[in-house]
């Protein structure tokens, strides 16, 4: 059995090295860098717009392309934080603290290089942990019954709801709303239409693309339009003096402990559903500041500050895929979008993924490592070129992305119904944004909805109306108690946003 | 964070927001779900999970409303109006109509220049 697994793993890794796969990963990395630098476009919005582009690729190329975008957009996001003190995403806000003072002191290139090396190291560590941990966890998850699975989903949704929005109540309401929307379509058990209002287009359920593109990309463009209408211009990037081109082995060794520590922080936080890159970069920065040596002045241009924030930020992305590959639970919005991409290609994430699509999974792991290497190469070569993109005005970006959203949602089924639905979900997403209902929690609820319903139905059949069945399933009971305790704890503290 | 009469207005708005959403959930629970689901023989009713979700949402909204109306809870208001939704939503809606009646090229040719003009050309720079 071990030999067979090794053979599948090798075949998968070889697939990742095929020129076509490497080409699509490279395309994703290039797009990701550009998107990270372009003002107003964040990682979830970019991934949502890119899903339709991946529609015509093979499953491995599609996921490799999307992973390239997810990884490189995080690294690219540091550019605007360092050069114009404008974080493209909340998680890059910490990079501004030391990155911008460094740029003002004439060390912009050094700060960009540290951000790049930190991003790559964090990303590689997160990916290696994913490769090492996902398979054993998935094997363990195969023994998990429906009661335990339902309890795990409740726990994950509680964490995500608590951490992604302004209040846990509104977060949970958004998550439940996502599950409610996921119930639209033919009922899996009875085959009768449910909440379809007689629309034939809804029999297969609400199209995932309409929801993701509408709520993440188009809603984000509406939010960017607020900035445009407020006439907040984009400041000019700080130019780097010619002498600012030195970051040698000695400097690298000086920052290496911060790189490694922050990789561990980012990976640990990434595994837990809901915590995301913002929490990781803040936590990592706080730790680095706490361990500062005399003379290291965090907040005034300390290179370790940039390293801590960027390394942890990028370690989160691969680590957040661990619950996805092992349990089928998307722990972040990027993972939820990846579920969408896999589903489009007929692959359902979950513990059976290794048994049913082992070669593809190892191919994805290989593509993730290829993306890490390409991130380094593209980042080193295009460091200055990408920085120029920071000056593209939002008045150009918004209409172009709006057009891409419309064409992308049309591409899935060549259906105008999906396009109008996408526009409707964008409006709904904007209203949710204004009233502090997390779109991310809604989307994750929508993605896990079908699996949650299946597990819940099986649990109820198993219980047969007897709630004491939980006593015979102590793991499920413990997880539910943990969810309750977490929910109670989170009602007492204000939350900050930041899932990606 | 607001004080005085503005705070009172904010609380009234919170109460109204909570009541409007709860009314919407009432409509879903007592009209939409019963009207749009049919019982189907063996197993759980197809309306079971939607009903559980609607009740759960209602409970969460009510708890949130109570928490926000408690004395000492900061009252916040979104800093800008609905102009962005009208502008970007309008561009998207016009683009969707163009896609419907003129195809992909018409959609791009309408959405991009119209968006550029409506959003103020290079003003955002």
Interface residues (C-beta under 8 A of the other chain):
Chain A: X167 X169 X170 X172 X173 X176 X177 X179 X180 X183 X187 X189 X190 X191 X192 X193 X194 X195 X196 X197 X218 X221 X222 X223 X224 X225 X226 X227 X228 X229 X230 X231 X232 X233 X234 X391 X393 X394 X395 X396 X398 X399 X400 X402 X403 X405 X406 X407 X410 X416 X419 X420 X423 X426 X427 X430 X434 X435 X453 X456 X457 X460 X461 X491
Chain B: X17 X28 X32 X33 X36 X37 X38 X40 X41 X42 X43 X44 X46 X47 X49 X50 X53 X54 X56 X57 X60 X61 X63 X64 X67 X68 X78 X80 X83 X84 X85 X87 X88 X89 X91 X92 X93 X95 X96 X99 X100 X104 X107 X108 X111 X112 X113 X114 X115 X116 X119 X120 X121 X122 X123 X124 X125
